Amino acid sequence: MIARSYNCVTISRAALQHNYNYIKSRVGPDVRVMAMVKADGYGHDMVKAAKAFADVGCDVFGVAELCEAVTLRNSGISGQIFVMLGFEDVQADSVLAYDLTPVVFDSRAVESLSCSALKAGREIGVHIKVDTGMSRLGVKPGELVEFIEEIERLGGISIAGIMSHFPESDNPGSKSTETGFASFADTCRALKNRYKSICHIANSGAVLNFPNTHCDMVRAGIALYGYHPAGSQPSEGAAVEGLIPAMTFSSKVVQVQSVPEGTGISYGHTFTTDRETRLAVLPVGYEDGYSRILSNCGEVLIRGRRAPVRGRICMNLCMVDVTDIGEVSAGDKVVFLGRQGKEVITADDIAEKMESISYEVLCLLGNNNERSYRE
Ligand SMILES: *Cc1c(COP(=O)(O)O)cnc(C)c1O
């Protein structure tokens, strides 16, 4: 029996590796590149993506939660694994057992880690998250000295790094990147004199737009998967060349039907044909990560031509107008994301229609469909 979905996300290992090498060449030999593989590798399969990066020399990875880090470790990744969102008290033993690198931002975490480390007769290095303008996770720069003193009083735990995050580095003219970095750099200078700690703040936007912020390590996410964080029209001066999108998403036509002028299409009849229309029915819906927001505005590629979505996206189906595209029949390949002939649809194109960003499109499509890697 061949039990496969019509729908298939295909990922190019070569594109992922090209993007890693490209980022590495931008930051130079003295700066480490952490591959952010959270969100199941931005939809690209965390374990397979991490292995692709590891095979071209990557030895540091970032995930959001401890459970992801454990999966990565159990799958044979031997590099350093950062857990960005901390952990619960009962998980402190696991941080040690799986040799993970925790990001810390409160007393509770460092106390429970210290406890576990002393019990195990080990010492663990932590990275402190500082909030220099994102207003998200982290200790405020003004609270840092107190937090560091607290860590110093505890046994079994040492400060291996300090990190922050940029809210607007995708924009090369952003003032917050300059002010945030100035604050971060001050903090790092003070710490570096006392500890053997490293500093890191740059995400993809800063990798591409702000070379002065690369510090000891950069944390690249979206660029590894082939997209610029600013979308398809990055502000003037932003670099876009050099990245190759790794993901494509395709399906097959399940039925073609003709309907007369004046026919309502799909739930709510939000589209009425203004001519006799040939519709291709496609087995892709919001359950497959093709957002319902794309109703009446999405586009797909069939026979190398663009076909517009008509009516609402259903749970497992949607309809496109193929009247102007010669002979279309059941079984024809349909490209939702990627290239067909001379036409291409990028995650930025889809994101624009959703008023979102490529990140969300990649997560939605990648994490809701069968995936296969192309060598
Ligand atoms: C996701 C993430 C990154 C990567 O961001 P991109 O914009 O995808 O490069 C970097 N740092 C932290 C803390 C993150 O959570």
The ligand as an ORCA input file, in Angstrom:
! r2SCAN-3c Opt
* xyz 0 1
  C      14.264     32.897     17.103
  C      15.382     33.623     17.740
  C      16.459     34.087     16.978
  C      16.493     34.006     15.470
  O      15.731     35.045     14.896
  P      15.668     35.195     13.302
  O      15.007     36.500     13.094
  O      14.868     34.047     12.795
  O      17.072     35.145     12.834
  C      17.520     34.669     17.652
  N      17.508     34.797     19.006
  C      16.470     34.379     19.755
  C      16.516     34.549     21.225
  C      15.381     33.788     19.155
  O      14.353     33.386     19.900
*
